[in-house]
Amino acid sequence: MKKYRCIICGYIYDPEQGDPDNGVEPGTSFDDLPEDWVCPICGASKEDFEVFE
């Protein structure tokens, strides 16, 4: 699964780890995140993320 980076603060969303502190189970792809999910560091929306290679 692809990782995604917040273009505002640089946080990397790794689907293998998820975001358990915010209710996102490990194995959740970026596309399957809730629409209201935000960056846990800066609060940016999903639109502010790009694929991280």
Phi and psi in radians as a Rosetta constraint file:
Dihedral C 1 N 2 CA 2 C 2 CIRCULARHARMONIC -1.319 0.35
Dihedral N 2 CA 2 C 2 N 3 CIRCULARHARMONIC 2.561 0.35
Dihedral C 2 N 3 CA 3 C 3 CIRCULARHARMONIC -1.663 0.35
Dihedral N 3 CA 3 C 3 N 4 CIRCULARHARMONIC 2.696 0.35
Dihedral C 3 N 4 CA 4 C 4 CIRCULARHARMONIC -2.235 0.35
Dihedral N 4 CA 4 C 4 N 5 CIRCULARHARMONIC 2.490 0.35
Dihedral C 4 N 5 CA 5 C 5 CIRCULARHARMONIC -2.021 0.35
Dihedral N 5 CA 5 C 5 N 6 CIRCULARHARMONIC 2.383 0.35
Dihedral C 5 N 6 CA 6 C 6 CIRCULARHARMONIC -1.274 0.35
Dihedral N 6 CA 6 C 6 N 7 CIRCULARHARMONIC 2.180 0.35
Dihedral C 6 N 7 CA 7 C 7 CIRCULARHARMONIC -1.330 0.35
Dihedral N 7 CA 7 C 7 N 8 CIRCULARHARMONIC -0.183 0.35
Dihedral C 7 N 8 CA 8 C 8 CIRCULARHARMONIC -1.517 0.35
Dihedral N 8 CA 8 C 8 N 9 CIRCULARHARMONIC -0.885 0.35
Dihedral C 8 N 9 CA 9 C 9 CIRCULARHARMONIC -2.061 0.35
Dihedral N 9 CA 9 C 9 N 10 CIRCULARHARMONIC -0.185 0.35
Dihedral C 9 N 10 CA 10 C 10 CIRCULARHARMONIC 1.589 0.35
Dihedral N 10 CA 10 C 10 N 11 CIRCULARHARMONIC 0.040 0.35
Dihedral C 10 N 11 CA 11 C 11 CIRCULARHARMONIC -1.026 0.35
Dihedral N 11 CA 11 C 11 N 12 CIRCULARHARMONIC 2.388 0.35
Dihedral C 11 N 12 CA 12 C 12 CIRCULARHARMONIC -1.822 0.35
Dihedral N 12 CA 12 C 12 N 13 CIRCULARHARMONIC 2.127 0.35
Dihedral C 12 N 13 CA 13 C 13 CIRCULARHARMONIC -1.561 0.35
Dihedral N 13 CA 13 C 13 N 14 CIRCULARHARMONIC 2.054 0.35
Dihedral C 13 N 14 CA 14 C 14 CIRCULARHARMONIC -1.900 0.35
Dihedral N 14 CA 14 C 14 N 15 CIRCULARHARMONIC 1.960 0.35
Dihedral C 14 N 15 CA 15 C 15 CIRCULARHARMONIC -1.009 0.35
Dihedral N 15 CA 15 C 15 N 16 CIRCULARHARMONIC -0.513 0.35
Dihedral C 15 N 16 CA 16 C 16 CIRCULARHARMONIC -1.161 0.35
Dihedral N 16 CA 16 C 16 N 17 CIRCULARHARMONIC -0.490 0.35
Dihedral C 16 N 17 CA 17 C 17 CIRCULARHARMONIC -1.693 0.35
Dihedral N 17 CA 17 C 17 N 18 CIRCULARHARMONIC -0.463 0.35
Dihedral C 17 N 18 CA 18 C 18 CIRCULARHARMONIC 1.172 0.35
Dihedral N 18 CA 18 C 18 N 19 CIRCULARHARMONIC -2.695 0.35
Dihedral C 18 N 19 CA 19 C 19 CIRCULARHARMONIC -2.481 0.35
Dihedral N 19 CA 19 C 19 N 20 CIRCULARHARMONIC 1.181 0.35
Dihedral C 19 N 20 CA 20 C 20 CIRCULARHARMONIC -1.014 0.35
Dihedral N 20 CA 20 C 20 N 21 CIRCULARHARMONIC -0.501 0.35
Dihedral C 20 N 21 CA 21 C 21 CIRCULARHARMONIC -1.135 0.35
Dihedral N 21 CA 21 C 21 N 22 CIRCULARHARMONIC -0.347 0.35
Dihedral C 21 N 22 CA 22 C 22 CIRCULARHARMONIC -2.083 0.35
Dihedral N 22 CA 22 C 22 N 23 CIRCULARHARMONIC 0.408 0.35
Dihedral C 22 N 23 CA 23 C 23 CIRCULARHARMONIC 1.420 0.35
Dihedral N 23 CA 23 C 23 N 24 CIRCULARHARMONIC 0.265 0.35
Dihedral C 23 N 24 CA 24 C 24 CIRCULARHARMONIC -1.809 0.35
Dihedral N 24 CA 24 C 24 N 25 CIRCULARHARMONIC 2.020 0.35
Dihedral C 24 N 25 CA 25 C 25 CIRCULARHARMONIC -1.214 0.35
Dihedral N 25 CA 25 C 25 N 26 CIRCULARHARMONIC 2.588 0.35
Dihedral C 25 N 26 CA 26 C 26 CIRCULARHARMONIC -0.975 0.35
Dihedral N 26 CA 26 C 26 N 27 CIRCULARHARMONIC 2.502 0.35
Dihedral C 26 N 27 CA 27 C 27 CIRCULARHARMONIC 1.613 0.35
Dihedral N 27 CA 27 C 27 N 28 CIRCULARHARMONIC 0.042 0.35
Dihedral C 27 N 28 CA 28 C 28 CIRCULARHARMONIC -1.509 0.35
Dihedral N 28 CA 28 C 28 N 29 CIRCULARHARMONIC 2.045 0.35
Dihedral C 28 N 29 CA 29 C 29 CIRCULARHARMONIC -1.201 0.35
Dihedral N 29 CA 29 C 29 N 30 CIRCULARHARMONIC 2.753 0.35
Dihedral C 29 N 30 CA 30 C 30 CIRCULARHARMONIC -1.012 0.35
Dihedral N 30 CA 30 C 30 N 31 CIRCULARHARMONIC -0.705 0.35
Dihedral C 30 N 31 CA 31 C 31 CIRCULARHARMONIC -1.121 0.35
Dihedral N 31 CA 31 C 31 N 32 CIRCULARHARMONIC -0.427 0.35
Dihedral C 31 N 32 CA 32 C 32 CIRCULARHARMONIC -1.606 0.35
Dihedral N 32 CA 32 C 32 N 33 CIRCULARHARMONIC -0.001 0.35
Dihedral C 32 N 33 CA 33 C 33 CIRCULARHARMONIC -1.147 0.35
Dihedral N 33 CA 33 C 33 N 34 CIRCULARHARMONIC 2.559 0.35
Dihedral C 33 N 34 CA 34 C 34 CIRCULARHARMONIC -1.023 0.35
Dihedral N 34 CA 34 C 34 N 35 CIRCULARHARMONIC 2.591 0.35
Dihedral C 34 N 35 CA 35 C 35 CIRCULARHARMONIC -1.051 0.35
Dihedral N 35 CA 35 C 35 N 36 CIRCULARHARMONIC -0.463 0.35
Dihedral C 35 N 36 CA 36 C 36 CIRCULARHARMONIC -1.639 0.35
Dihedral N 36 CA 36 C 36 N 37 CIRCULARHARMONIC 0.124 0.35
Dihedral C 36 N 37 CA 37 C 37 CIRCULARHARMONIC -1.137 0.35
Dihedral N 37 CA 37 C 37 N 38 CIRCULARHARMONIC 2.447 0.35
Dihedral C 37 N 38 CA 38 C 38 CIRCULARHARMONIC -2.260 0.35
Dihedral N 38 CA 38 C 38 N 39 CIRCULARHARMONIC 2.802 0.35
Dihedral C 38 N 39 CA 39 C 39 CIRCULARHARMONIC -0.965 0.35
Dihedral N 39 CA 39 C 39 N 40 CIRCULARHARMONIC 2.223 0.35
Dihedral C 39 N 40 CA 40 C 40 CIRCULARHARMONIC -1.219 0.35
Dihedral N 40 CA 40 C 40 N 41 CIRCULARHARMONIC -0.242 0.35
Dihedral C 40 N 41 CA 41 C 41 CIRCULARHARMONIC -1.606 0.35
Dihedral N 41 CA 41 C 41 N 42 CIRCULARHARMONIC -0.911 0.35
Dihedral C 41 N 42 CA 42 C 42 CIRCULARHARMONIC -2.026 0.35
Dihedral N 42 CA 42 C 42 N 43 CIRCULARHARMONIC -0.129 0.35
Dihedral C 42 N 43 CA 43 C 43 CIRCULARHARMONIC 1.455 0.35
Dihedral N 43 CA 43 C 43 N 44 CIRCULARHARMONIC 0.203 0.35
Dihedral C 43 N 44 CA 44 C 44 CIRCULARHARMONIC -1.195 0.35
Dihedral N 44 CA 44 C 44 N 45 CIRCULARHARMONIC 2.643 0.35
Dihedral C 44 N 45 CA 45 C 45 CIRCULARHARMONIC -1.411 0.35
Dihedral N 45 CA 45 C 45 N 46 CIRCULARHARMONIC 2.995 0.35
Dihedral C 45 N 46 CA 46 C 46 CIRCULARHARMONIC -1.033 0.35
Dihedral N 46 CA 46 C 46 N 47 CIRCULARHARMONIC -0.510 0.35
Dihedral C 46 N 47 CA 47 C 47 CIRCULARHARMONIC -1.122 0.35
Dihedral N 47 CA 47 C 47 N 48 CIRCULARHARMONIC -0.330 0.35
Dihedral C 47 N 48 CA 48 C 48 CIRCULARHARMONIC -1.630 0.35
Dihedral N 48 CA 48 C 48 N 49 CIRCULARHARMONIC 0.336 0.35
Dihedral C 48 N 49 CA 49 C 49 CIRCULARHARMONIC -1.986 0.35
Dihedral N 49 CA 49 C 49 N 50 CIRCULARHARMONIC 2.605 0.35
Dihedral C 49 N 50 CA 50 C 50 CIRCULARHARMONIC -2.298 0.35
Dihedral N 50 CA 50 C 50 N 51 CIRCULARHARMONIC 2.758 0.35
Dihedral C 50 N 51 CA 51 C 51 CIRCULARHARMONIC -1.072 0.35
Dihedral N 51 CA 51 C 51 N 52 CIRCULARHARMONIC 2.381 0.35
Dihedral C 51 N 52 CA 52 C 52 CIRCULARHARMONIC -1.972 0.35
Dihedral N 52 CA 52 C 52 N 53 CIRCULARHARMONIC 2.085 0.35
